[in-house]
Amino acid sequence: MKILNERITRITSIALLAFFSAATIPTRAASISTYWFLLDGPDSLTAVFDSIAGSTFSTRIQRYRPSDNTMSKMASDVQPNTNLVAFNNSVWFTTRYAPYQVGRADLSTISGNPVYYGPSDIAAPYDDMALGADNSLWATSAQGARVVRVTQTGAVTSLFGNAAIHPLGIVRGNDGNMWFADGANRRITRIDSGTGAFTDYPVPQLSPTTIPERVASIPGSNSIWFSTLDGIGYVDPATGRVDVVPTEAQQPVRMTAGSDGTLWLTNGTQYVTQFTPPSNYAKLKVFADATAQSAGLYVDDSGVVYVSDQRSAFLARIATAKDTPADTTVIEFYNLLLDHYFMTADQDEAAAIDAGAAGPGWSRTGQSWRGWTGGPIPNAAEVCRFYGTPDVDPATGARRGPNSHFYTLQPGECAAVKQDAGWRYEFAGKFWMIKPSSAAAGGCPAWTDAVYRAYNNGFASNNSNHRYMTDAALYNQMVAKGWSGEGVVMCAPKQ
């Protein structure tokens, strides 16, 4: 921990102003297209063939085809349904009304040829379902106090655990086992797919509303993430550790992970939440109607996010960063008196600096690049902005944090700096960029420009400063002047 603290102290000793942190950030800058469903009640979404299928209150399953933006009706003889999961030509669903059943429709046929499965003694609706490692269907029923497993051949098994379970959301982990949120017992439970054995992981309680409701598995990680009414947490199966990150109050409806490792959560409002582990979260206004109820959720392999409005039967498509026009310009300033650089994506803040509100010595350098302030944007990452805490540390009699700003695109680094008493996270100062990838040429996708970072090595004199730039020649000049080159740290859209 000592090494981590030293590293944070070094990289975050930067420079400048803090009084613009209350600036307003747009709530909707993503490229969002909205389509009207032909039927009501789309509270669950899944992918079928070349389409996004939605559940309904009618005897149909509906679908949206992204290739031509058309809506159509499928499977005319199924019961009113919810909780859709697709496998090959089939869609599994659960019925909304008694008798409560798991159904399967063959969508290669006009009627769907629906088949229904028990158990016959269940007297409560299902809450969620997911495919297991062998493509069996696992469905949860909190009121029914059981998890139901239906194989591809139709064999049905009920699992009751200790006979006091109340399972809500369920997901298949990357370990091949099934995991569910046991809300009433405030725990996450693993079901061994081979033996059916249950293992419980109690959830730390932030408040009386820390009730786990939905779960998700992120590609490439064995950790299981879950959402509660007041936070988002994870279970590390290797260590048994369970942590919860506090968020604002929320009502989890559906939760899923994108291929880029971010989590998306619908909450029954006009917004959806994006959570980037380990602790960054932001809300996006998806529907203009304040009475909208975000419900169904699906993220395709490219990162496009689909969200349904259960109240008004709308489907929203949230485009990825590549297809989302940039909505701001990141502007660089230089202070001749401090010999420090500073950047902002807030145009009002830039204008205020021009007018002298940040004090003397500041001027624009002419360096700038594009970005987004109205995120979250699928496949883009939040640039966390911090300002050194101005309070005096009684132990030293000196300012607790540096008169500096620090920016990071790395979620882990952002989370660590948030825990440092010497830094204040400036919520209103954040913006979104693309994370560089070693697999991409030059670290950035072809449709972006690389953003370099150089460090002035001023830590010893408490005069640290970083400079960010897209000009490679300028970066090399800074390094030639004695600054430490820290390489490509962000990617900026060229739009």
N, C-alpha and C positions, 0 to 999 in steps of 0.2 A: 504493500500500500504506500510505503514511503516513496518508492520509485515512481509510482503513478502520480502522487501529489507533486513531486518535483517536476515531472514532465508537464503537468497541467500548468504549474506556476510559470514555467519557462515559455510555453507557447502562447500563453494568454496575457503576457505583459505588453499591452499595446497602447493605443492613445485615442483620446478625444472626448466628444460631447455625449451627454446622456439625456438631455431634457426634451428630446423629440420622441421619446419612447411611447407616448400616448397616441401616436398617429394612427389613423384609421386605415385598415387594410380591407380591400374588397373581399366579399364572401363568395364571389362567383366569377372566375376568369377562365376556368376550364372550358374546353369545347364540348358542349352538352347539346345533344339532339334529343327531342322528345317525340314519342309516337303514341298514338291512342290504341289501346287494346280493344279488340272486338268484343271481349267478354269481361265480366267483372271479377274482382277478387284475386289479382295476381300477387299473392303473398309468398310465392316460391318460384325460382327460376332454375333452369338447367339447360344444358346444350344437347340438342338432338339433331343428327344429320348436319345440315348446314344452317341450323336455326337455333334460336333461343326460345325454349318452351316455357310457358307460364301456366300456373294453376288457375282454377276458376271455381265459381260457385255453381256453374252449370254442368251439363253432362258432356262437356267438351274439354279438351286441352288445347290451348292456343299457342301459336308460335310467331316469332318475328324472324324474318330472313334478312340478315345484314347486307347481303350482296345486292338486293334491290329494294330494301326498306319496305317490304310488304308484310302484312299481317294475314294469317289464315287460321282456320279452325281444324283441329285434328281429333281423332278418336271420339266419335259422336255418342258412344254408348257407355262412357265411364261415369261413375258417380261423381258428384261435386267433390273436388279434390284439393289437396294441399301437400306440401313436402315432396317436391318432385326430385327424382334422381334418375339419370339416364344410364343405360347400358346397352350398347349395340343398337338394335332396332326397338328396344323396349324402354318404357318409362315406368318406373315404380312411383306409386303415389299412396297417400293415405286418405281415407274418406273423412269428410267434415262432420258427418252426422251418423248416428247409430243406424245399423250396427257398425262399430268402428273396426275398419279392416285395412290391411295392406293390400293394395291392388297393383296389377301390372298390365299395361296396355302395349300391344304390338303396333307401333306406329308405321309399319310398312303396309298396314291394311287400312281401309277406309273407316271401319267402325272401331278399330283398336283391339277387337276381340278381348275385352278385359277379363282377367281372372282375379279372384279375390281369395285372400288367405286369412286365417284366424289369427290369434286364438279366439274361440267363440265366447270365452268367459270375460273378455275385457269390456269394461263398461265406461271407458273414458277415452278421449281423443289422444292421438299421437302428437308429440311435440316436434320431433325432428327425425331425420334418418340419414344414413350414409352407407356406401358400399364397403364391404370388408375386403381383405386381401384375396379371398377366393371368390369375390364378386357376389357373395351373399349379401342380402339386405338386412341392415340392423336398424331398428326403429325404437324410439324411446317414448314412454308414456309416464309422465310424472304422476298424474292422478291414478293411473293404473299400476304404479309402483313396480314397473318391470321394463326390461329391454327385450324386445322380440327379434328373433333372428329367423329369416326366411331364406332358404337356399335357392339356387337356380332351378332345382328340381321341385321346389314347393314344400320342402320339409320345414315345419314351424317349431321353434323352441322358445320358451319363455325363460328368462333369467331374472331371478328375484334378489340375488345377493343375500344380504342379511335380513331380507323381508321388510326393510324400512327405507328402501331407496326411493328417490323422487327424481328420476333422470330427465333432463331437459335436452340441451344440445349434445350432439354426438358427432365424432369424426374418426376416421382411420388415421392413426399416427404413422410416421415413416418407419416405425419399428414393426409395423404389420398388425399391431393390436388396436382394439377399439377403445376410445376414451370418451367419457361423458361427464357433463356438468350435473352434479347432484345438488340442486339449489337448496332444498329444505335442510340438507345436512351440511351445507357449506363446504363442499369438498369436490375434488376432481377424482374420478375413478377410472382405473384402467381395467379392461377386460382382456384377459389372455385369449387370443383368438383360437388357440389350440385346445386349452383346458377349460376355458370359461371361468377361470379363477379371477376374483376381484381384488384389486389393490387400491386403497384409498389414500388420497393426498389432501389433508385439511388445508383450507385456504385461510391465510392470515386475514384478520378482520380489521379493516380500516375504520369501519363504522357499522351500525346495524344494517346497512344496505349493501354490504359486501357479499352479495349473493351470486354465485356463479350461475350463468344462464346459457351462454353459448361457448363453443370451443372451435379451435381451428388449428391446423397443422401447416407449418411453413415449409416449403420445399427445401431440402438439404439440411434440415434440422430435426432432431428427435424431440425437441422441446414442444410441449403442447401449450398453446395460448388460449386464454379464456377471457370473457367479458363479464363484468358485474355491473350493478347499478351505479357504482361510484369509482370504478377503476378497471384496468386491464392487466392481467397477470399471466404468469407462465409456470409450468411445472417442468423441472429438469429431471427426467427419469434416471439419469446416471447418478445424481447425487441426492435425489428426493427433495431438492430445494423448491419451495413455492414462494413467489413474490408477487405483489400487486402494486402497480403504478397508479397513483390517484389521478383521476380525470374529473371533469365536471360531471354533474348528474346526467345519467343517460338511461334509456330503456332498451336493452339489447333485443333485436328482433332476429336478424341473421348476421352471421359473421363468416368471412372467408379470407383466404390469403391469396395474394397475387404472386406471380412468378418472380417478381423483384424482391420478395420478402416482406412486403407491407401487408398490413391487415386492413380490411374494410368492414365497417359495421353499419347496418341500418338500425334506426332507432324510433321508427314510427312518427317522424317529423318530416319537414321538407329538406332536412339535411342528411348527409351521411358523414361518418367519421373515418378518417384514415389514421392508422396508428403504425408508426415505424419503430420497431423494437430497437433499443430497449425502452424508450420513454417518450418519443415525440408523437404528438397527436394534433390534428387540426380538423375542422369541420368544413364541409363544402355544401353550399346551397344548391341542391340538384333540381328542385321543383320550385317554380315561382309562387305557387299557391301556398299561403301560410297554413292552410288546413291539410296539406298533403301528408301522407303517411308512408314514408319509405319502408319497404318490407322485403320483397324478393331481391336477391343479390347473386350475381354471377360475374366472375372475372375470367376472360378467355386467356389463351396461352400468350397472346401478344401484350396483355395488360389492359385491354379495354374493359371498362367496368360497366355492367348493366344493373340498373336499379328499377324496381317497380314501385308505383304509387298505389297502394292497396285501396285507398279511398276513391280516387278518381280514375282508376284503371289506365294509368299512363306508364310507359316504359321509357326510361332515360338511358341514353348511351353516352358515357363519359370517355372521350377520346384520350389517347396517350399523349405524352409530351410532344412526340414527333409531329403529331397532327394538331397541336394546339398552338395558335399564334402567341408569341410572346406579348405580354401586356405592360412591360416596363423596360426602362433602360437603367442599368446599374452605372452610376456616375462616380468617377474618382476625383478626390480633392487632395491638395497638398498644402501643408502649412509651413510657410517659410520660416516662421519663428521657432517652431518645434522640430522642424525637419521630419515631419510625420505625414503619412498618407492615410486616407480614410475613404470609404466607399459607402454609398447608400442606393437602395432601390426605390426609395420613397421620393417622389418628385416634389412634394411639398417640403420635405426636409431639405432637399437640394436647393430649392428656391430660398428657404430661410437662411441657409449657410451663405448663399450669394448675397443676401441682404445684410449680413453681418451678425446674425443672431447667435452664431457659435463663437463669436469673438474675432479678434483681428488675425490676419495672416493667411486666411483660407482663400484658395482659388482653384478653379477647375484645371485639371491637367490636360484635358482633351481626350483622355482614355475612357472608354466606356464599352459596354457590351449588353446584350439583351438577357431578359429573364422573366420570371412570373412572380407577381405578388399575390394573386388571387387564388392560391392553391387551397387544398392539395391538388396536384396534377399526377395522374397515373404515370408511373415510370420516372417521375422526377423526385428529387429529394429536397427536403427543407434545409436551407442554409440558416443555421442557428446564429443569432447575433447576441453578443454579450457586451456589457459595459462594466468596468471595474467598480466595485462597491465603494462609494465615496465616504462611508462612515469611518471614523477614527477607531483604530484598534487600541483599546486601553493598555494592552500588553506592550505595545511599541510606541504609542503616541503618534503614530504615523497613519496615513490613510490606509484603510484595510485593503482596498483594491487599487490597481493602477488607473490613471487617467487615460484610459485606452478602450478601444473596441476590439473584439475578437470575433472571427467568423469561422465556422466549421460546417462541412457538409457530411461529416461522418457521424452517424447516429450515436455510436458508443462514446465518442469524444464529447458530443453535445450533452449526453446524459451525465458524464463525469464532471464537466464544468458546471452543470446545474447544481451539483452537490458541493461545489466550492464556495465557501462563505465570502470569498473575495470577488465574486462575480454575480451580476444580475442578468438574468435572461430577459432580453427585450422582445417580448411577444410581438409587438407591433412592428418590429424592425426586420422580421424574418422574410425570406423570399425563397423561391424554388429554382434549383438548377439540376443538371444531370451529373450523376456520379461517374467519374472516370472508370474505365475497365481496362485491365491489362490485356484482355482479349481483343480489344478494339485497336485499330491503327492509331498510334500516338496516344492511346489512353482514352480517346473520345470518339463517339460515333461520327460518321462523315457529315451529318447534317448539323454538327455543332463545332464550336471553336474551343480549343483548350484554354483554360485559365490557369496561369502559373502563379506560384507564391514564392516570394523571397523574404528573408528575415535579416534584420539589421544587426543581429548579435548584441543588442543593447541591454541584455538582462542584468549584467553586473552593475550597470549604472542606473538601473530602474528606468530605462529609456527605450524599452523594446518597441518595435514597430514591424508590421508585416505589410508588404505591398502585393496586390493582386493585379494581374495584367494578362491580356490575350496576345500581346505582341511578343513573339519569341525573341526578336532582336533586342527589345527593351529589357526583357528578362535577363538576357546574357550580359547586357550592360550593367545591370544591377549587381549581378554576380561578380563581374570584373571590378566593380567598386568595392568589393569586400563583403557584400551581403551573401548569406547562405542560400543557395538555391534549393527549394523544397519541392520542385517538380510541378506536375499537373495535379491540381487539387479539385477542380470543377470543370464542367463543360457547359458552355453557353450556347443557346440556340442561335442560329444564323438569321432567323426571320427578322 
